[in-house]
């Protein structure tokens, strides 16, 4: 860390610059360590193409045209976004037209065995074409195929192959067979009847099956074999991502082109007024003849790319309005809005960009000529950003508000770093004190990086564990290969990898899980807390790890409370729902959300949710175990729904759960109205008086003895 000019002792005019002594003896080892930590989080390679362009221009034009060497980097950075767009399209074209076809031919994406299997299925379907069956669905289709195979029309080998492909108990054999099963399911379900489906031409049946064998999007971006115009449309997410990744560098370079600093010139007269000169080229006076072209190009780049790009993207997402969370729009712009609360979708484009922009403007412009003012503005901007983020909490809360907490921790580290350096440069302590504070800062940065890395590792372990589990199940049902030794070695390696990942994952899982037990006939859920146990060394370490990663019981309770508050806030402020939501409604939404598919379009969420709610009401006595993160996920899924859909869903919940419960209570046997057994002398006295009053009443002869007990309270409801 280089010392600021005013932290050096003033040298007399007679002394040489070599005699200047630094009062702030900042350890260079700490600077190297901080650079190493920051490089871990840097994805962009450190390449100075602008300097290379300047050297080539100087070599090409020499001293004939001095401005060429100065303007060459500006021309490069002005053209850089356009070159990036062209390079992105070229890479996407290579992936779509070269890499994906080769992968498909080699069997990585689309196996030829799947097409052969479709041919065998078609051959079986041709042998049995029922004329009288009108039952739709795949169940009947598979039954017909199995019945057709009972004869001796096929050879034994073909019979086993097709049976293995179509038998529901043997269908999970890997991508090719599993994909075919889904294809037959969707093809069979789409027909009006099985008879009508089987009467279709053979080629159409094969096309329908093969259509479902191919995914809708490759890599989640590209349609299969798209024309050039469609490829350009599918590449829009990648183009926006690369352009916004360039934004900080472009802003820094364009501001650097107008970075002026006051310099005192040696004059013969007594007046030594400072003159503003361009800091990258000190021989150029700011806003004079030589600097005007460079300043114009810098201003053009700032307006077009640094201000225009975020503004255009912000306006594009803003115009989506209620369709902002749609599946297609999330695929296209999800990088910039995913992980944020729906109402704070603009945070990355506006607030974070403004924060970075202010820091760069202070650092690379003459907004504050005095270096001390620049130094003091850094912690002020950091403190403002810290306060706004802590107050607003813009990030989504899928895991106990871990994103908001991580942002808070990192902003605190940033504020402490700038404040500490500013204090050291102002007070200029001794070298030992500087070493102590420098060591504190490096430890603080390393701890923050390790904490963020732990959360990243936990997410990776969860993903890898699930993938290994699926691969293991698939391998167990795949046919054995011809090399038993290779197969055995592969199974051992998979087992070791699975055990290692599972053991590491247990260190990042909550040691205790908070659960709410609820059924459809309950108004309030029952809280089920884990029992206290004697802690040993390993459980105690896991508990400390859970507290550090915000997975402990206390944090889980806070997440549940936060989810209830957000649900009430959504229903009252955003959704046009004129009633106060109940806890039962949230429990119903949370319990039914567990039955929703993993991947469902936003447009289909409401209908799928209603279907799940209907099943929930049918199983009133079933006890649902709802964890705190289930409440949070349900509220977030509810928040992305359009206002009208959310309001209709709330009305549906009220009709299916609340009113169903009232009807259920009203039709309960009247035994619930019978007086309770005596539990105290007062209750015994009241019961005795009631019997005396009944004895004084004259009972009609046509009324049974049971009638007075229930007939006096018709239609009563016990609350």
N, C-alpha and C positions, 0 to 999 in steps of 0.2 A: 504494500500500500504506500503509494508515494505521498510524501508530506505536502501540504498546501504551502504556497509561497510565504504566507504570513506566519507560518510556524518556524521559519528559519530566522536566524539572527541577521539583523541588518549589517551588511558589510560596508565598510567605508569605501569611498571612491578610490582610495589608494590601494585597497586590498584586492587581491585577485579572487575570482569566483571559486577557486579551489579551496580557499580558506573558509567558505560558508559551512557552518556546522548545523546539523539538524537537532533541534531540541526534542522532537518526538522520535524516539528510537524504536520504531515499529519493527518487530521481528520479521524478516523475510520468510522464515519457515512457516509462520502462521499464514502469510499471504498465499504461499504455494498450497498449503493444506486447504484453505478456503476455495481456491480455484479448483482443486481436485474434487471437493464436494459439489460445487456448482456444475462441474463438467459431467457428473453422474446424471443430472437431470436435464442436460442439454442434448437434444436430438439432432440439431443441425450441425453439420461439419463446419469447422472454423476455417473458412476459405475467404481470402480477400481478392475477389475477382476484380473489384474496382481498381485496386492498386495495380493489378496486372494490366488492365486496360490503359491505365495512365502510362505505364512503362512502354507499352507497345505504341501508343500515340506519340510519346516523346521520341521513341526510336524511329518512328516512321517520318514525322515532320521535323524533328530536330529543333533547332532554335529559330527556324523561319516563322513558325506560327506558335507562339507561346501558349495561346489560349487552347490549342488542341489537347495538350496534356492535362489541362485543368478541366475541360469539358467532357473528356472521354468517359470518366466514371459516371457523370450525370446522365449522359446518353445511355449508358449501359443500364443504370437503375430505372430510367424512364421506360426502357423497352423490356425490362426483366419480367413484369407481370404478363405481357403478351407472349414472350418466349416461354414462360412457365405454362401458360394455357396450351400452346402448341405442343410442348413436350409432354404434358399430361395426356392430351388426346393421342399422341403417338404411342405412349406406353399402354394406354387403354386399348388401342387398336391391336397392338401386338398380343396383349393378354387375350382378347376376345377372338381374334382371327387366327392366332398361332398356338398359344399356350393351351387354351381350353380345348380346341380340337385334338391336339396331341394327347392331352390327358384323357379325353373321352375315348380316343382310339386305344390307348394303353389300358383302359379299364378303370381308371381312377375316379371318373365321374359317372360314366354311363357304360355299364358292362354289356358286352355282346351277348353274354349268357342270358341277360334279361330279355333281349329280343327273341332269342331262341326259346326261352320259356314261354313267352307270349305266343309263339307259333304252336307250341304243344298244347297250350290252353285252347287256342283257336281250333286245333284239330279235335280236341275233346268236345268242344261246343258244337262242332259240325255234326257229330254223330248222334246227338240227342237234341231234337228241336221240338219241345212240347207245344201242342196246339191249344190245349185246354187250360193251361196254367195262367192265372192272372195275378199271382202273388208277387209283389215287388220285393226287392232287397237282396242282399248278398247271401243270406242264410239259405234261401231257396236255391239260389244259383249253385252254391257249393254242394248242396244235397243232390241236385240233379247231376252235377259232374261226377260225384262219388258213385251215384247209382249207375251212371253210364259206364263206369270203369269196372263194375262187377263182372261184366261179360268177358269173353276171351278175344275181344276184337284187337286189343293191343298186346304187344309182347310183354313179358314179365319185367324187363328192364325199363321200358317206357312207362309201364304201369306204376312202378315204384317211384320213378322220377316225378310223374305228374301228381301222384298221391302225396309225396313229400312236399310238393309245391302248394297244394291246395288244402291239405289237412290243417285245420285251425290249430291243432296241438303241435305242429311242426313248422310253423310259419316264421318264427323269429330266427332265421338262419343267416342273416346278414342283409346288406342293402338291396341285393338284387331280388330276393324272394319277398322281403318285407315290402319293398316298393311295389312289387307286382300285386301283393295282397291289397294294398291301399288302392291301387289302380282298379282292380276288380270290384272292390267295395264301392268306390265312387262311381264307376261305370254302371254297376248294377243298381245303385240307389238312384241314379239319374233317370233310369228308364221308367216308363209308366207301368210296365209289367215285365216279368222275366220272359214271357213268350214274345212280346214285342221286341225285347232286347235281342233275343236269339234269332229273330227273323231278320235282323239287320244284315246287310252284306258283310261278308267276311273281312274285306279290306277295311270297312268302317269300324268293325269291332277292334281290329288290330290297331288302327289309328287311335281309337279312343283309349286303349290300354297303354300304348306307347306314349301318348300325350301326357299321361299322368306319371310315366316313368321318368320324364325329364323335369327337373325343377323349374319353377317359374323364373327364378333369378339365380344366376351364377355369382357366387361371392357376395350375394346380397345386393348386387349393383346392376348386372347386365342381363338382358334378355338373351335367350339362346339364339345364336346366329342373327344378330340384329343388323339391319341395313345401316349405312353410314349416318343417316339423319337420326335414327333411333339411338345409335351409339353416342352421338353428341348429347342427346337428351339424358341418357343414362349416366354420362360422365360428369354431369353437373355437380353432384355431391363432391366428387374428387377435386374438381376445379375450384369450388368454393373453399375446400379445406386447404389446398395448397396456396391459394391467394391469401387467405387469412393467416396462414403460417408465415408468410413473407412480410406481413404487415409491420411487426416491430422493427425488422431490419430496414425496411424501406423508410420508415419514419426516422430512424436514427441517421441513416445516410443523407436524407434530404435536409434534415436539420443541421447536420454537420457541414453542409455546403453554405450555410448562412451563419455559421458560428463565428462571431466577431468578439474580439477582446480588446480592451483599452490598453494601449502601450505608450509609454513616455519616450519621446524621441530626444536625442541629444541635439540641442540647438545652441547657437551662440548667444541668443538673447536670453534674458532672465525668465521669460514666460516659457514654461515647459508643460503645455496642456497635453493631455493624453489624446492619442489618435486611434480610432477603431480600425483594426486590421483583421483580415481573414485569418483565423487561427491555423487552418491546414496549409495556407499559403501566406506567410507573414509579409511578403513583399507586395501583397495586393490590398489596396484600401477598400473598405467595405462600401458597397453601393456606389462605386466609381466605375469608370469605363471598363476596366478589366473584369469587374465583379458582376456587372449588370446581366450579361448572358447567363452566368451560372446561377444567380439569384432568381432569374425568370424561370429557368428550368426547374430549380428547386421548388418554387411556388407552384408550378404546374404539377409536379409530382405530388406535393402535399395535398392539393385540392382534388386531383383526379384519383389517386390511389389511396392515400392515407386517410382522407376524409370521405371520399366518394364510395370506396368499397364497403366500409362498415355501414354507411348510410343506405346504400342500395340493398344490402342484405337485410338490414333492419326493416326497411320499408316493405321488402318482399315477404318477410315472415309476418309483419304486422297486418298485411292485407289478407292473410289466410284466416284470421279471426278464429271462428269456432272450429275450423278444420285444421287448426295448427297441430293437433295431436293425432291427426289421421295417419294411417299406416304409411301411405305413400309420402306424405309430407315429413313424417319422422325419419323415413329413410333418406330423404333429400336434405333435410336441415337438422336432423337429430343431433349431430355433433355439437351444435351451438345451443340447443335447448334441452338436451337430455341431461338428467341429473338435477334439474332446477325445478322449483315449484312452478306450476302452470302460470301463475300470475306474475312471476319474475323471470319469464322466458328471455327477457332482454338483458339480463345481468351481464353475460359474457360480452355481448356486443356493445353495450353502452358503459356500464360502470367499470368493468375491468379494463376496457380499452381506454377510458378516460383516465384511469389511475396510471396505466403505463405511459400514456401520452403526457401527462403532467410531469412525471418523473424524467422523461426524456427531454421535454421542453426546458426544464430547469437545468438539466445536465449539459445540453448541447446548444443552448442559445444564450444570448446576453440579456435574458429577462432580469437576472440579478447579476450585475457586473462584479459586485463584491463577492469574493469567494466564501467569506463567512456567511453571507446571506444564502448562498447556494447550499452550504452545509446545513444550515438550520432549517431550510425548507424541506429537506428530505424526511426527517422525522415528523415534521408537521403533516406532510401529505400521508405518510404511513399511519400516523395516528388517526387522521380523518377516515381513511379507508378501513382501519380496524374498527372504529366506532360505528360506521355505517353498516358494515357486515355483521357485527355482533347484534346490532339493533334489528336489522331486517331479517337475517337468517334466510337467505334466498334458496338454499339447496334443499333437495328432496330428502326425506327422512326414512329411507328403507331399512336402515340399521341403526336405530337409536341416535339419529342426527349426527352420524359420524362424519359426514361431509362438512357440515357446519362447524363441527368441533375441530376438524383438521384445518379448515380455513382459518379458524380463530388462532390455533396454535402457530401456524406458519406466519400469519400477520403479526402476531406478538413477537416472534423471533426477528422478523424484519424490523419492527419498531425498535426493539432493544439493540439490534445491530447498529442502525443508523444513529440512535441516540448516544450509544456508548462511544462510537468513533467521534461524533461531534464533541462530546464532552472531553475526550482525550486531547483532541486537537485544540480545544479552547484553553484547557487548564494546563496542558503540557507537563504531565507528572514525570517522575523519575523513570528510569528504564525498568527497574524492578516492578513498579506498579503497572507499567505498560505491559510487561510480560504476564502479570497476573490477569489483567483484563483481556488480553489477547487470548490467553489459554481458556478463560471463561467463555469467550465468544466462539472459539472453535469447538469446545465441548457442547455448547448450546446448539450450534448448527449441526454437529454430528448426531446429537440426540434427536433433534427434529427430523433429520433425514432418516434415521433408524426407525423412528416411530411411524413415519409415512411408509417406509419400506415394509414394516410388519403388517400394516393393513393391506398393502399390495400383495404381499406373500399369502396372507389369509385368503384373499379373493382367488388367487391363482390356485391354491391348494383345493379350494372348494370346487372349482371348475375341473381341475385335473382328476380329482377323486371321482366325480360323477362320470367323466368320460372313460376312465379306467373301468369303472363298474359296468358301463354299457358294453365296452369292448370285451370284457371278460365273459359276460353273458352271451355275447355274439360268438366268441371263439368256442365256447362250450358246445354250441349247437352246430358249428360248422363241421363239414366232413373232414376226417383226418387226412393229412397229406401222406405221401409215400415215403417220407423220411422220418421215422419215429424219433431219432436222436435230435434232429432239428426241432421237431414239434415239442419234445420234452424240454429242451433248453429254452425254447420260447415260453412255455408255460411257467417254468421256474422264474424266468426273468419278470414275466408279468406278475407273478405272485409276489416276488420281492418288491417290485415297484408299488403294487397295490398296498402291501403291508406298510411300507415306508411312508407313503403318502397319507394313509389313514392314521398312522401314529403321529405324524406331524400335524395333521388336521385337528386331532384331538387337543393339541396345545392352543389352538386358536378358536375352539368352540366354547360356548358358555358352560361352566361347570354345573350350573343350576338353571333350570328352565322354568320360567313363570308361565302357568297355564290357567286359562279360564274355562270352566266346564259349564256348558249351556245347552239347553234343549228348547225346541220351539214353543213349549208351553210354559217357559220360565220368563218372568219379567226382568230379572236381573241375573247375571252369571255368577257362578260360585268361583271364588278365587282359590286356587290350589297351589300352595307354596311348598317347596321341597323341605323335607325334614332336616333338622340340624344334625350333623354328624361330627364325630371327632376327626379333626384334621391332622393328616400326616404330612410328610414333606412334599410329595408329588401333588396331592390335592391342594395343598396350600399354594404351591407354585402356580397351579392352574387357576386358582382363585385370584391370585395377584395378576396373572396374565389377563383374566377376564375383566378385572377392574381397569387395567391399563388400556384394553381394547374396547372399553365401554360395552361389555357384554354381561355385567353382573346383574343381580336381581334388582337393585335399586335403579339402575339405568333402564331396565326393562319395564319397571313400573312407570317411570317417567315417560317412556315411549308410549305406553298405553294411555296415560293421561293426556299426552300431547295429541294422540290420534282422536280421542273423544272431543277435545277442544276444537281441533281442525274440522271435524265432521259437523259440529254444531255451527261453527263459523261459516262453513260452506252452505249449509242449509238455510241459514238466516240471511247472509249477505249476498251470496251469488245466485243461488238457485231460487226461483220464484215459488217457494214452498211456504205457505201461510201458517204452518203449524210448527210448534217446537218439536224437533225429533226426539225420540226416546232411545234409551239404551238398548231396548229390545230390537229396534230397527237396525242399529249399528251391528249388533251381534248377529242378526240374520244376514246382513250383507257380508260380514266377515266370514261366517261359517260357509255360506254358499259360494264365496269367492274361491274357496279352496278346491271346489269342484270344476272351476273354469279351466279351459285348455291353457297350456303354457304360452302358446302364441295365438293370439286372436286379434283381429282387426278392431280398431276403435268403433267402427260402424256396427260391428256385431256384438260388442260387449254387452249392451243393454239387453238384447234378446237372449243371449246365452245366460246372462245373470238371472233373468226372469225364469228361464227353464230350471236353473239350479235352485231357485227359491221355491218353485213348485214341488220339486223333489224333497226339499227340506221340510216343507209343511206336511207332506205326506208321512214323513217319519218323525212325528212329534216327540216320541219318547226317546229318540236317539240322542245320546250325549255327545256333543261336539267339544273337542279340545281345541281351544283357540289360543295361540300364542300371541305375544305382544306385537311381533312383526307382522302377523296376519292382519291385525287391526290397521296397522300403518299402511300395508299394501292395499287393503280394501279402500281406505280413504283416498290414497293416491289414484287408484283406478277410478274411483268415483269422481275425483276432481277433474280428470281429463275428459269426462263426458260433456257434451254440449248442454246448455242450460235446460232446454226443453226435454231432452232425454233423461237428464238427472231428475227433473221434477216428476216425470212420468214413472221413473223407477221408484222414487220415494212413495208415490201414491200406490204403486203396485205392492210395495212392501207393507204399507199400511193395510191394504185390502186383504193381502194373503196372510199376514202374521197377526196384526193387531185385531182386526175384525174376526178373524177365524178363532182367535183366542177368546173374544167376548162370546161368540156363539158357543164355543166349547164349554165355557163356564156356565152360561145360561141353561144349557141342556144337561148339566150335571145332575146326578140323582139327588133328591132333596135330603138325603141322609146328612149332607154337609150342613144343613140347617138345624139339625138336632142339637139340643143343649149339650154342652160339654160335660164330662164327668166332674163331680165335685172335687175341687182341689183345695177349698178353704172353708171355714165355718160360715163366712158370709154367703158363699155360693150355695151351701147346704140350706141356709135359711131361705134364700130366694127360691130354691127349688120347692121347699115345703109350702111356701105361700102360693106358688103357682099351682101346686096340686090342690090346695084348698079352693082356689078360684075355679079350677076345672070342675071340682065336685059340686059347686053351686050352680053351674050352667046346666040347662036342660038340653039334652042332646036329642035331635029328631030321630025317629025310628028308622028312617030311610038313609041315614048317614052312618057310615061305618066309624069305628073308633079311630081309625087312622086318619080320617079326613080332617078333623080340627087341627091336627098338628101341622099339616102342610097347606091346607086351604086358606088359612088366614094370611099367607104371604105369597100370593100368586106372582109368578115371574120374578121372584127376588133373586138378587145376585150377591154372592158373598165376595167382598173385596179383600 
